Amino acid sequence: MVDTVLGDYSYVGGECKIQYATIGKFCSIAEGVKIGLGIHPTHLPSTHPAFYSPQSHWDIKPDLSMQIEEYKRIEIGDDVWIGTNAMVLDGVKIGDHAVVAAGAVVTKDVPEFAIVGGVPAKIIKYRNSN
């Protein structure tokens, strides 16, 4: 985990990558989940980080005047369950008591109590609804 706050009683399964996230209490994060993978700006001549990232490890000097926000903080509420191999992209907020299905790719905010799945993730139903 990099620059991540993990709330009380929350747990993270094996083989997870979590960056720049705040995770609430009582969350269940399954094996293989990826949270906060960074962005590749598509409006530039190249999407390669050598041209915009201050952490560039190549011999190319990045143009730091562009002010590209390579990582955006992710907020995950309390009592959220994220299934095996799900991905949560940068800048997303997941509301309290939400469920993210296994293999889902979360590209936008998830409301409280929502159950989402698919690629990209869409609301399937709400918890406690029939």
N, C-alpha and C positions, 0 to 999 in steps of 0.2 A: 504494500500500500504506500502511496506517495501523497503527502499533504491531504490526508483523509482523517476525519473524525468519526469514530465508531461509537454509537450510543450504547448505554448499559444493556446488558443481556443479549445484544445482537451477536450473530456469529457469521463467519464466512467460510465456505467450503474450500477444498483444495483447488489448486491451479487457477485461481482467480487473479485478475489484474484490476486494481481499483486505484484511480488517481483523481485528485482534486474534487473530493466528494465529502459531503456531510451526510451521515447515515444516522437515522433516529434509533430509538430504543426498541427492543424486541423484534428486530428484523432478522429474517432468515434468508441468507444469500447462498444459493446452491453452488455446487462445483462448476468450474469453468466459466463463471460469469465475468464479463468484461465491462468495466464502468470507466468512462473518461479516457478515450483513446486519442484525443486531439483531433485537430482539423487540418485539412489541406485546402487552402483557398483556391477556388476555381476561377476567380476573376483575374488572376495573375498569369503571365506568360508560361510559368511552370508551376506545378503543384508540389514540386520537390522541396523539402524543408531547407535544403542548402541555400535557397534564395530568400528565405524570410525568417528562419528560426535563429534566435540568439544562442541556442544550444547546438548550432551547426557544428558538425565534426569533420566537415570537408574543407578543402583548401579554398573554397569559394567564399568570398566575404558577402554575407547577407545584407540586403538593403534594409536596415533597421528603422529607416524613416517611415516605412509603411505602417508600422504599429499594428501588426497582425496579432490578434489574440489567439494564440495557438491552442490554449486550453481554456474552457469555460467551466466554472464551478457547477457541480451537480448536487441537487438537494433531494434526499430521500427521507420521507417522513417516518413516523413510528409504525411498528407492526406491519411492515411491508415484506412480502415474500417474493423473491426473484428466483425463478426456476433455472435449472441447469442450462448452461451455454447461452443464456440471454446476454444481450448487449444493450447498454444504456449510453447514448451519445452525449456529447458535451452540451452543457447548458440546460439539460432537462430537469424538471421538477416532478417527483413522484409523490402524490399525496398519501396521507395516513391511510393505513389498512388496505392499500392497493395490492394487487397480485399481478406479477408479470410472468406469463407462461414460459415454459422451457423453449429455448431457441428463438424467442421474440427479439426483434430489434426495435428498441424504443427511440424514436426520433423526435418526439414532441412530448409536452407535459401530459401527465396522467392524473386525472382527478381522484380525490379521496374515494375509497371503496370500489374503484373500478378494477375489473379483471381485463387485462389486455393480452393479446397474442398476435402472432403473425409477423410478416416482414413487408412493410413496416407495421409495427404494432398498432392494432385498432381495438377499441372497446368491444368486448364480447358481451359482457353484462356487468352488473354491479353485485357485490357481495350481499348476501341476505335477500336477494330478489329471486323470485321463482321463475 
